[in-house]
Amino acid sequence: MDKLKCPCVNWYPESFQAGTRKMTDEEVGIYIRALNNQFIEGGIEPDEYKTFPPKVKKKFVKKGDVYVNERMEYETERKRKYSASRANNRQYAGKSKEEWESMPLDERIDHHMNKT
């Protein structure tokens, strides 16, 4: 599947705090690393999942050959779609995409910054 790589995902501190309130600091650290790994790799391999404490395991479900946190999966896909929509909505200042992309970067930035 062709995916637009996004460097970030939305994070909701209140939801995270509520969902990890009964975890130890060590469990929270494992959980955060697992979420990051899912974001980067697309899922948690079974060998890694087996090492998780029970409270962290409860946060993941098996999908295909990997384990995923459904909220992270949803937020990652949501961000990917948003980024793709922004890329598709670029304005090229009346120029074709090829003309726009061939312009020096500083000219494109100037055009963008001076746009009203």
N, C-alpha and C positions, 0 to 999 in steps of 0.2 A: 504494500500500500504506500502510495506517495504521500508523505506527511510534510507539512511545512513545519520546520523546526522553530519552536518558540523558546526564547531564553528564560521565560518566567511563567508562573501560573498564579492565579489569584489565591490569596491566603486569608483565612478568616480566623483571627486570633481567639475571638469568643467561642466559636465552635470548637476550635482545637482545645482550648482550656477545658471546656465542658466535657469533651470526649476523652480527655486524658487525666482528668482530675484524680482518679483512683490508681494511676500508674506511679511507679517509682521514677526517680530521675533517670535511672538506667534504662527503664522500659521506654520512657519518652524519647531518650536519645536513639535507641534502636528503632523506634517507630519513625522518627524524623528521617533517619538515614534510609529506612526502607521506602518511605514516601519519595525521597529524592531519587533513589535508585529506580523506582517505578517510573518516575517522570523521565529520567534519562534513558532507561533501557526498555521501558514498556511493560515491565512486570518483574516479579520476584521469582527466581528459580526455586524449584522444590528443595534443593539442598540447602539453600539459604533460609527458606521458610521454616524448615525443620528446626533450626537453631533459635527461633524466636520464642520468647516467653509466652505463656498462654494468653495473657491480656493483649499482646501485640498480634498474635495469630488471629484473634477474634475480629480484628480490623480488616482482614483480607479474605477474599473468596477465590476459589480456583476458577480460572477461565482459560480453557485450552490447556496449554502446557505450563502456564505460569499462574502465580497468585497476584491479585490486584486489589487495591483499595478502591471501592466503587466511587467514592467521592473524588479521589484524585483522578481517576479515569474520566469522570464527568467534567471536572474543572480543566483538565488538560485538553480534552476535545473541544470544550467551549472556547478556550483561549486560542486553540489552533484555528477554529472557524472564524473567530473575530479577526485574527491576524491575516487570514486569507482574504476576508472581506475588505480589510484596509488595503491590502496589496492590490486587490481588484478595483478599488475605488480611487486609486491614484489619479491625480489630474496631471496632464502633461502640457499645460499652458498652451493649448491649441496645437501642439505638435504631436506627431506620431510617437508611439512608444520608442521606436528606434532612434528618432531624432532626440527625444528627451534623454534617453540613456547615453547618447553620444556626447551630450553637452558636458562640459567640465563641471565637476561637483560643486565648485564654488558658485557657478552661475545658477545651478538648480537650487542651492541653499538661498542665494540672494532672492531668487524669484519667490521661493516659499516664504521667506521672512518678510518680504515687502507686499505680499498678497493681502488685500483688504476684503 
